Amino acid sequence: MKDLFYLNPAITFLNFGSFGACPKPIFEDYQKWQLELEYEPVQFVAVNGLQYLKQSREALANYIHCDANDVVYTSNPSYAMSIVAKSFDLKRGDEILTNNLEYGAMDYSWNYYCEKASAVYKRQPITLPLTTKEKFIEEFFSGLTANTKAIFISQITSTTALIFPVKEICEIAKSKGLFTIVDGAHVPGHIDLNLQELKADVYTGACHKWMLTPKGCSFLYVKKEHQHLFDPLVISWGFKNPLPSESKFIDYHQMQGTRDFSAFLTVPKAIEFLNQHNWKEKSKACHELVIKNAQRFYDLLGSYALSPLTNEFVGQMLSIPIKTTEPMKLQRLLFEKYNVEIPVMPHADQVYLRYSINVFNTQHDLDVLYNAVEDILKTSDLIKR
Ligand SMILES: Cc1ncc(COP(=O)(O)O)c(C=O)c1O
Protein backbone atom coordinates (compact mmCIF):
# COMPACT_ATOMS: atom_id res chain seq x y z
CA MET A 1 0.00 0.00 0.00
CA LYS A 2 3.01 2.33 -0.10
CA ASP A 3 1.72 3.77 -3.40
CA LEU A 4 -1.16 5.26 -1.46
CA PHE A 5 1.29 7.48 0.42
CA TYR A 6 3.71 10.18 -0.70
CA LEU A 7 6.53 8.59 1.32
CA ASN A 8 9.94 8.42 -0.35
CA PRO A 9 10.11 4.87 -1.79
CA ALA A 10 13.89 4.79 -1.28
CA ILE A 11 13.47 4.99 2.49
CA THR A 12 12.55 2.09 4.78
CA PHE A 13 10.04 4.02 6.83
CA LEU A 14 9.72 2.62 10.35
CA ASN A 15 8.84 5.81 12.16
CA PHE A 16 5.11 6.30 11.65
CA GLY A 17 4.86 6.98 15.38
CA SER A 18 6.54 10.38 15.30
CA PHE A 19 4.43 12.30 12.80
CA GLY A 20 2.26 9.86 10.85
CA ALA A 21 1.89 9.99 7.07
CA CYS A 22 -1.12 11.01 5.05
CA PRO A 23 -2.57 8.82 2.24
CA LYS A 24 -3.10 10.52 -1.11
CA PRO A 25 -6.93 10.61 -1.10
CA ILE A 26 -6.89 12.34 2.31
CA PHE A 27 -4.16 14.74 1.23
CA GLU A 28 -6.18 15.57 -1.89
CA ASP A 29 -9.15 16.34 0.34
CA TYR A 30 -6.87 18.66 2.35
CA GLN A 31 -5.80 20.47 -0.82
CA LYS A 32 -9.42 20.73 -1.94
CA TRP A 33 -10.20 22.63 1.30
CA GLN A 34 -7.15 24.85 0.86
CA LEU A 35 -8.16 25.69 -2.70
CA GLU A 36 -11.65 26.59 -1.54
CA LEU A 37 -10.07 28.84 1.07
CA GLU A 38 -8.00 30.68 -1.52
CA TYR A 39 -10.90 30.89 -3.96
CA GLU A 40 -13.04 32.92 -1.54
CA PRO A 41 -11.16 33.52 1.73
CA VAL A 42 -13.89 35.60 3.39
CA GLN A 43 -16.68 33.16 2.74
CA PHE A 44 -14.48 30.26 3.76
CA VAL A 45 -13.07 31.68 6.99
CA ALA A 46 -15.99 33.74 8.22
CA VAL A 47 -19.07 31.99 6.87
CA ASN A 48 -18.87 28.44 5.56
CA GLY A 49 -15.83 27.44 7.59
CA LEU A 50 -17.74 27.38 10.86
CA GLN A 51 -20.26 25.00 9.39
CA TYR A 52 -17.49 22.82 7.91
CA LEU A 53 -15.74 22.71 11.28
CA LYS A 54 -18.96 21.68 12.99
CA GLN A 55 -19.51 18.85 10.49
CA SER A 56 -15.95 17.68 10.97
CA ARG A 57 -16.23 17.79 14.77
CA GLU A 58 -19.44 15.78 14.55
CA ALA A 59 -17.68 13.09 12.52
CA LEU A 60 -14.77 13.01 14.97
CA ALA A 61 -17.11 12.90 17.99
CA ASN A 62 -18.95 9.99 16.45
CA TYR A 63 -15.63 8.20 15.87
CA ILE A 64 -14.31 8.69 19.41
CA HIS A 65 -17.73 8.45 21.09
CA CYS A 66 -18.37 11.80 22.70
CA ASP A 67 -20.61 14.83 22.28
CA ALA A 68 -19.48 17.08 19.39
CA ASN A 69 -19.60 20.11 21.69
CA ASP A 70 -17.12 18.53 24.09
CA VAL A 71 -14.29 18.25 21.58
CA VAL A 72 -12.37 21.03 19.87
CA TYR A 73 -9.62 20.86 17.27
CA THR A 74 -6.09 21.95 18.20
CA SER A 75 -2.98 21.83 16.06
CA ASN A 76 -1.28 19.21 18.25
CA PRO A 77 -1.52 17.50 21.65
CA SER A 78 1.11 19.85 23.15
CA TYR A 79 -1.19 22.78 22.43
CA ALA A 80 -4.17 20.93 23.91
CA MET A 81 -2.31 19.97 27.08
CA SER A 82 -0.93 23.49 27.51
CA ILE A 83 -4.53 24.76 27.66
CA VAL A 84 -5.18 22.33 30.48
CA ALA A 85 -1.92 22.68 32.43
CA LYS A 86 -1.97 26.48 32.27
CA SER A 87 -5.48 26.84 33.67
CA PHE A 88 -5.61 23.89 36.01
CA ASP A 89 -6.37 25.12 39.49
CA LEU A 90 -3.13 24.34 41.32
CA LYS A 91 -2.45 25.52 44.84
CA ARG A 92 0.81 25.33 46.79
CA GLY A 93 1.48 21.68 47.71
CA ASP A 94 -1.07 20.16 45.31
CA GLU A 95 0.21 17.10 43.46
CA ILE A 96 -0.35 15.85 39.93
CA LEU A 97 0.36 12.14 39.92
CA THR A 98 2.04 10.89 36.75
CA ASN A 99 4.82 8.40 36.00
CA ASN A 100 8.38 8.40 34.71
CA LEU A 101 7.52 7.18 31.18
CA GLU A 102 5.62 10.21 29.91
CA TYR A 103 6.39 12.27 26.81
CA GLY A 104 9.13 14.82 27.48
CA ALA A 105 7.30 17.89 26.17
CA MET A 106 4.27 17.09 28.33
CA ASP A 107 6.55 16.72 31.34
CA TYR A 108 7.97 20.18 30.56
CA SER A 109 4.52 21.69 30.36
CA TRP A 110 3.24 20.19 33.61
CA ASN A 111 6.51 20.90 35.41
CA TYR A 112 6.41 24.51 34.29
CA TYR A 113 2.92 25.21 35.60
CA CYS A 114 3.38 23.11 38.74
CA GLU A 115 6.57 24.98 39.63
CA LYS A 116 4.80 28.30 39.07
CA ALA A 117 2.11 27.30 41.56
CA SER A 118 4.56 25.61 43.99
CA ALA A 119 2.71 22.40 43.24
CA VAL A 120 4.32 19.00 42.64
CA TYR A 121 4.46 17.06 39.37
CA LYS A 122 5.06 13.60 40.75
CA ARG A 123 6.71 11.19 38.32
CA GLN A 124 6.05 7.85 40.01
CA PRO A 125 8.75 5.36 38.90
CA ILE A 126 7.43 2.37 36.97
CA THR A 127 9.35 -0.90 36.97
CA LEU A 128 10.20 -2.27 33.55
CA PRO A 129 9.49 -4.77 32.15
CA LEU A 130 5.79 -4.48 32.91
CA THR A 131 4.34 -7.80 34.01
CA THR A 132 0.62 -7.40 34.59
CA LYS A 133 -1.95 -4.63 34.43
CA GLU A 134 -2.66 -5.10 38.11
CA LYS A 135 1.00 -4.66 39.06
CA PHE A 136 1.25 -1.52 36.94
CA ILE A 137 -1.88 -0.03 38.50
CA GLU A 138 -0.65 -0.80 41.99
CA GLU A 139 2.74 0.75 41.30
CA PHE A 140 1.23 3.85 39.69
CA PHE A 141 -1.13 4.50 42.61
CA SER A 142 1.57 3.94 45.19
CA GLY A 143 2.49 7.55 44.34
CA LEU A 144 -0.86 8.75 45.66
CA THR A 145 -0.88 11.06 48.70
CA ALA A 146 -3.47 13.18 50.50
CA ASN A 147 -2.32 16.09 48.30
CA THR A 148 -2.94 14.37 44.96
CA LYS A 149 -5.42 16.43 42.98
CA ALA A 150 -5.24 14.87 39.53
CA ILE A 151 -3.64 12.11 37.57
CA PHE A 152 -1.97 12.58 34.18
CA ILE A 153 -1.11 9.54 32.07
CA SER A 154 -0.55 8.44 28.47
CA GLN A 155 -2.68 5.75 26.93
CA ILE A 156 0.24 4.80 24.66
CA THR A 157 3.68 6.02 25.67
CA SER A 158 6.15 7.54 23.27
CA THR A 159 9.69 6.29 23.88
CA THR A 160 8.64 2.95 25.40
CA ALA A 161 5.60 2.42 23.07
CA LEU A 162 3.56 0.78 25.83
CA ILE A 163 -0.22 0.68 26.11
CA PHE A 164 -1.23 1.63 29.65
CA PRO A 165 -4.51 0.45 31.24
CA VAL A 166 -6.00 3.95 31.40
CA LYS A 167 -9.61 2.81 31.62
CA GLU A 168 -8.91 1.05 34.91
CA ILE A 169 -6.64 3.90 36.07
CA CYS A 170 -9.38 6.49 35.38
CA GLU A 171 -12.00 4.37 37.16
CA ILE A 172 -9.86 4.06 40.29
CA ALA A 173 -8.85 7.73 40.18
CA LYS A 174 -12.51 8.79 39.89
CA SER A 175 -13.44 6.58 42.83
CA LYS A 176 -10.84 8.53 44.84
CA GLY A 177 -12.27 11.87 43.69
CA LEU A 178 -9.31 12.74 41.45
CA PHE A 179 -9.38 14.69 38.20
CA THR A 180 -8.27 12.50 35.26
CA ILE A 181 -6.19 13.78 32.35
CA VAL A 182 -5.14 11.44 29.54
CA ASP A 183 -2.60 11.94 26.75
CA GLY A 184 -3.83 9.82 23.86
CA ALA A 185 -1.53 11.26 21.18
CA HIS A 186 -0.92 7.80 19.67
CA VAL A 187 -4.40 6.39 20.13
CA PRO A 188 -6.89 7.50 17.41
CA GLY A 189 -6.68 5.13 14.45
CA HIS A 190 -4.31 2.85 16.38
CA ILE A 191 -6.36 1.21 19.13
CA ASP A 192 -10.07 1.62 19.93
CA LEU A 193 -11.05 4.86 21.59
CA ASN A 194 -14.37 5.24 23.34
CA LEU A 195 -14.47 8.36 25.48
CA GLN A 196 -17.87 7.50 26.84
CA GLU A 197 -16.46 4.34 28.37
CA LEU A 198 -13.06 5.75 29.30
CA LYS A 199 -14.47 8.42 31.61
CA ALA A 200 -11.42 10.69 31.50
CA ASP A 201 -12.18 14.30 32.43
CA VAL A 202 -9.73 15.53 29.82
CA TYR A 203 -8.31 13.69 26.81
CA THR A 204 -6.11 14.79 23.94
CA GLY A 205 -5.40 12.82 20.79
CA ALA A 206 -3.60 13.41 17.51
CA CYS A 207 -5.42 12.73 14.25
CA HIS A 208 -2.24 13.32 12.23
CA LYS A 209 -0.49 10.22 13.51
CA TRP A 210 -2.34 6.90 13.20
CA MET A 211 -5.61 8.43 12.02
CA LEU A 212 -3.83 9.56 8.84
CA THR A 213 -4.85 13.22 8.49
CA PRO A 214 -2.39 15.90 7.34
CA LYS A 215 -0.18 17.39 10.06
CA GLY A 216 -1.64 19.91 12.46
CA CYS A 217 -4.84 18.06 13.30
CA SER A 218 -5.45 17.02 16.91
CA PHE A 219 -8.14 17.51 19.51
CA LEU A 220 -8.90 18.38 23.09
CA TYR A 221 -11.85 16.73 24.78
CA VAL A 222 -13.12 18.11 28.09
CA LYS A 223 -16.11 16.76 29.98
CA LYS A 224 -18.92 19.29 29.91
CA GLU A 225 -18.94 20.05 33.62
CA HIS A 226 -15.25 21.03 33.57
CA GLN A 227 -15.12 23.12 30.40
CA HIS A 228 -15.50 26.42 32.28
CA LEU A 229 -12.19 25.72 34.06
CA PHE A 230 -10.00 26.14 30.99
CA ASP A 231 -9.13 29.48 29.41
CA PRO A 232 -8.21 29.60 25.73
CA LEU A 233 -4.47 30.04 25.08
CA VAL A 234 -5.37 32.73 22.55
CA ILE A 235 -8.13 35.22 23.31
CA SER A 236 -9.90 36.06 20.08
CA TRP A 237 -13.37 36.78 18.70
CA GLY A 238 -14.80 33.63 20.24
CA PHE A 239 -14.34 35.20 23.67
CA LYS A 240 -17.37 37.43 23.21
CA ASN A 241 -18.70 35.89 20.08
CA PRO A 242 -21.18 38.19 18.34
CA LEU A 243 -22.71 35.05 16.85
CA PRO A 244 -22.33 32.55 19.68
CA SER A 245 -22.66 28.89 18.87
CA GLU A 246 -24.35 26.52 21.28
CA SER A 247 -21.02 25.90 23.03
CA LYS A 248 -18.86 28.46 24.81
CA PHE A 249 -16.09 25.83 24.99
CA ILE A 250 -15.99 25.58 21.20
CA ASP A 251 -16.20 29.37 20.70
CA TYR A 252 -13.38 30.01 23.18
CA HIS A 253 -10.91 27.48 21.85
CA GLN A 254 -11.77 27.25 18.18
CA MET A 255 -11.27 30.91 17.28
CA GLN A 256 -7.62 31.86 17.34
CA GLY A 257 -7.42 34.63 14.76
CA THR A 258 -6.74 33.94 11.10
CA ARG A 259 -5.40 30.48 10.40
CA ASP A 260 -5.70 27.68 7.88
CA PHE A 261 -7.87 25.04 9.51
CA SER A 262 -8.07 22.85 6.39
CA ALA A 263 -6.32 19.96 8.16
CA PHE A 264 -9.19 19.81 10.67
CA LEU A 265 -11.69 19.43 7.84
CA THR A 266 -10.11 16.24 6.51
CA VAL A 267 -11.27 14.15 9.47
CA PRO A 268 -14.50 12.92 7.81
CA LYS A 269 -12.46 11.83 4.77
CA ALA A 270 -9.90 10.11 7.01
CA ILE A 271 -12.65 8.17 8.81
CA GLU A 272 -14.20 7.21 5.46
CA PHE A 273 -10.76 6.03 4.29
CA LEU A 274 -10.17 3.94 7.43
CA ASN A 275 -13.57 2.28 7.07
CA GLN A 276 -13.22 1.74 3.33
CA HIS A 277 -9.90 -0.03 3.82
CA ASN A 278 -11.06 -2.17 6.70
CA TRP A 279 -8.37 -0.59 8.87
CA LYS A 280 -9.01 -2.62 12.02
CA GLU A 281 -8.07 -5.81 10.20
CA LYS A 282 -5.00 -4.14 8.72
CA SER A 283 -3.99 -2.79 12.09
CA LYS A 284 -4.23 -6.30 13.53
CA ALA A 285 -1.94 -7.64 10.81
CA CYS A 286 0.54 -4.83 11.55
CA HIS A 287 0.47 -5.73 15.25
CA GLU A 288 1.22 -9.34 14.35
CA LEU A 289 4.22 -8.29 12.27
CA VAL A 290 5.45 -6.17 15.18
CA ILE A 291 5.27 -9.13 17.55
CA LYS A 292 6.62 -11.71 15.13
CA ASN A 293 9.90 -9.81 14.80
CA ALA A 294 10.43 -8.86 18.42
CA GLN A 295 12.46 -11.84 19.60
CA ARG A 296 15.00 -11.72 16.79
CA PHE A 297 15.81 -8.10 17.67
CA TYR A 298 16.10 -8.96 21.37
CA ASP A 299 18.48 -11.78 20.42
CA LEU A 300 20.50 -9.59 18.07
CA LEU A 301 20.86 -6.79 20.60
CA GLY A 302 21.07 -8.87 23.76
CA SER A 303 17.92 -7.05 24.80
CA TYR A 304 14.53 -7.82 26.34
CA ALA A 305 10.78 -7.11 26.05
CA LEU A 306 9.41 -4.12 27.96
CA SER A 307 6.13 -5.96 28.61
CA PRO A 308 4.35 -9.19 27.71
CA LEU A 309 4.03 -9.19 23.90
CA THR A 310 0.23 -9.12 23.83
CA ASN A 311 -2.24 -6.57 22.48
CA GLU A 312 -2.90 -5.53 26.05
CA PHE A 313 0.48 -3.75 26.10
CA VAL A 314 1.68 -3.54 22.48
CA GLY A 315 0.05 -2.04 19.39
CA GLN A 316 1.76 -1.17 16.12
CA MET A 317 4.99 0.05 17.72
CA LEU A 318 7.71 -1.75 19.62
CA SER A 319 10.51 -0.19 21.64
CA ILE A 320 13.65 -2.19 22.17
CA PRO A 321 16.20 -1.19 24.81
CA ILE A 322 19.50 -0.70 22.98
CA LYS A 323 22.95 -0.10 24.39
CA THR A 324 24.44 2.97 22.80
CA THR A 325 25.96 6.11 24.24
CA GLU A 326 25.29 8.05 21.04
CA PRO A 327 21.62 7.71 20.12
CA MET A 328 21.56 10.70 17.76
CA LYS A 329 24.62 9.49 15.88
CA LEU A 330 23.11 6.01 15.58
CA GLN A 331 19.82 7.39 14.26
CA ARG A 332 21.69 9.49 11.67
CA LEU A 333 23.79 6.48 10.63
CA LEU A 334 20.72 4.30 10.16
CA PHE A 335 19.21 6.98 7.97
CA GLU A 336 22.24 8.14 6.02
CA LYS A 337 24.00 4.84 5.38
CA TYR A 338 21.11 2.35 5.43
CA ASN A 339 18.14 4.54 4.40
CA VAL A 340 16.20 3.45 7.45
CA GLU A 341 13.99 6.05 9.15
CA ILE A 342 13.69 4.96 12.75
CA PRO A 343 13.97 6.83 16.07
CA VAL A 344 16.67 6.04 18.63
CA MET A 345 15.44 7.77 21.75
CA PRO A 346 16.97 8.30 25.16
CA HIS A 347 14.58 8.24 28.11
CA ALA A 348 15.97 8.58 31.61
CA ASP A 349 19.03 6.29 31.77
CA GLN A 350 17.95 4.04 28.87
CA VAL A 351 17.94 4.30 25.07
CA TYR A 352 15.21 2.78 22.88
CA LEU A 353 15.06 1.79 19.25
CA ARG A 354 11.38 2.02 18.28
CA TYR A 355 9.92 0.52 15.14
CA SER A 356 6.42 1.43 13.94
CA ILE A 357 4.55 -0.76 11.51
CA ASN A 358 1.78 0.49 9.26
CA VAL A 359 -0.03 -0.90 6.23
CA PHE A 360 2.80 -0.22 3.79
CA ASN A 361 5.44 -2.03 5.87
CA THR A 362 6.37 -5.62 5.12
CA GLN A 363 8.69 -8.22 6.57
CA HIS A 364 11.29 -6.93 4.13
CA ASP A 365 11.43 -3.57 5.97
CA LEU A 366 12.20 -5.25 9.27
CA ASP A 367 14.81 -7.40 7.52
CA VAL A 368 16.46 -4.24 6.22
CA LEU A 369 16.54 -2.88 9.77
CA TYR A 370 17.87 -6.17 11.11
CA ASN A 371 20.66 -6.30 8.56
CA ALA A 372 21.58 -2.68 9.20
CA VAL A 373 21.81 -3.21 12.97
CA GLU A 374 23.78 -6.42 12.44
CA ASP A 375 26.20 -4.58 10.18
CA ILE A 376 26.65 -1.74 12.68
CA LEU A 377 27.33 -4.29 15.43
CA LYS A 378 30.02 -5.88 13.26
CA THR A 379 31.65 -2.73 11.92
CA SER A 380 31.50 -0.17 14.73
CA ASP A 381 31.28 0.16 18.48
CA LEU A 382 28.24 2.45 18.31
CA ILE A 383 26.04 -0.33 19.66
CA LYS A 384 27.07 -2.68 22.43
CA ARG A 385 25.45 -6.02 23.05
C1 LIG B 1 2.80 10.33 24.10
C2 LIG B 1 2.86 11.59 23.31
N1 LIG B 1 2.24 12.67 23.78
C3 LIG B 1 2.25 13.84 23.14
C4 LIG B 1 2.90 13.99 21.95
C5 LIG B 1 2.91 15.37 21.41
O1 LIG B 1 2.83 15.58 20.12
P1 LIG B 1 3.04 17.05 19.52
O2 LIG B 1 4.49 17.36 19.59
O3 LIG B 1 2.54 16.87 18.13
O4 LIG B 1 2.23 17.99 20.33
C6 LIG B 1 3.58 12.90 21.39
C7 LIG B 1 4.30 12.99 20.13
O5 LIG B 1 4.85 12.09 19.59
C8 LIG B 1 3.56 11.67 22.11
O6 LIG B 1 4.22 10.59 21.65
The ligand as a Gaussian input file, in Angstrom:
#p B3LYP/6-31G(d) Opt

LIG

0 1
 C        2.798000      10.326000      24.096000
 C        2.861000      11.588000      23.307000
 N        2.242000      12.672000      23.781000
 C        2.245000      13.842000      23.138000
 C        2.895000      13.991000      21.950000
 C        2.906000      15.371000      21.409000
 O        2.831000      15.584000      20.122000
 P        3.036000      17.048000      19.521000
 O        4.485000      17.362000      19.594000
 O        2.542000      16.875000      18.134000
 O        2.229000      17.990000      20.326000
 C        3.581000      12.896000      21.394000
 C        4.298000      12.993000      20.130000
 O        4.854000      12.093000      19.590000
 C        3.562000      11.674000      22.106000
 O        4.222000      10.594000      21.653000

